[in-house]
Amino acid sequence: MGIPVEFKRYLEINLPQRQSAFLWGARKTGKSFYLKRRFPSSVVYDLLNTEVYWRLLEKPQSLREDVLAMSQEELGHPIIIDEIQMVPQLLNEVHWLIENTDASFLLCGSSARKLRRDGVNMLGGRAWRYQFYPLTYSEIPNVDLLKALSRGLIPSHYTAINWGKSIKAYIRDYLTEEIKAESLVRNLVAFSRFLKVAAHSNGELIHYTNIAQDCGVDKKTVKEYYQILVDTLLGYFVYPYKKQSKRKDLVAMPKFYFFDIGVVNGLASRRLTDLNGMIAGLSFEHYILMEIQAYIGLNDLDHDVHFWRTHSGLEVDFVVSDADVVAIEVKIGSTVRQSELKGLVDFTMKENPVRSLVVCQAPRRRLIELPDDKVITVLPWEEFLQMLWRGDIL
């Protein structure tokens, strides 16, 4: 049971008249609630409603009949179809209605995989694309870092009294049962094993062969499982940074991060009790990545997030690049010494990023001076996030 808290979400969907859009995001991130509050006068088709689902599944043209009977006042607001991937055939009707009437649509979903797999009409550029995320620093008054790192940032989990049970229910009812219901995997037992193995290796280099052995499937299947998580918006790959480097000693394997820290903790059966130690450090790194990814996505920026690592073990947690490059190292401690930043120092000296930052629990900002007038800036985590959401980092 959750404490009723309403968060002011960062996303602003402002659609010109007759402009349609997709809104994608993992389940329970708050998409439906947001749309109903943002467009209170819109007609809503909720495909999680059994009656609505079966009516439109059996007769998709019912949508056309409904819309043709709507008043001009109703057509003045986007028509919301929630969980559009459940009835892909509706997109042909939506396409026709966009072309032949004054109707516009907001198509909300948690997975485009089924739509792409079945060769469904994706409206050919007629709909803008937005993405929704778990809660961010910009949306939560007085962020409790330990709570965020242990419960995660899905709204109902962050505010729940018995958040552990909520996360278990999410894993059981969605990550396994609904994946199965959409026929995305045949061997649900193997997929369940994979989820746990993937959670334990969250944020680490992916060794497909090792994971395949742990799951009892082949390497090709493991790659397909990871792609399912990406397509259902349950996680994302972070690839090594090589764009401007001529070095030959860089690793080529990607890393994978789930979309939410609390889900990772639930899958891995672990709980954080304080902000110290390896698990806290991994969770903190994951949290900072989530904030960076959400800021880029919600502001529609053309930035890529990578990591940088040599075979000798030098590493920078995140390298964010467009025309410029920002290097970011994440440390859970409050005291960070230059000797702990060998990877960031090496990258700063040889790759010339516009900024090199360390995010940690330090009480105040400080500078680490390097040769050739280069500098690493150590930032308290809240100062970093305030700067990020003001647009002062990227």
Buried (B, 14 or more C-beta within 10 A) or exposed (E): EBEEEEBEBBBEBEBEEBBBBBBBBBBBBBBBBBBBEBBEEBBBBBBEEEEBBEBBBEEBEBBBEBBEEBEEEBBBBBBBBBBBBBBBBBBBBBBBBBEEBEBBBBBBBBBBBBBEBEEBBBBEEBBBEBBBBBBBBBBBEEBEBEBBBBBBBBBBBBBBEEBBEBBBEBBEEBBBEBBBEBEBBEBEEBBBBBBBBBBBBBBEBBBBEEBBBBBEBEBEBBBBBBEBBBBBBBBBEBEBBBEEBEEEEBBEEBBBBBBBBBBBBBBBEEEBEEBEEEBBBBBBBBBBBBBBBBBBBBEEEEBBBBBBBBEEEBBBBBBBBEEEBBBBBBBBBEEBEBEBBEBBBBBBEEBEBEBBBBBBBBEEEEEBEBEEEBEBBBBBBEBBBBBBBEEEBB
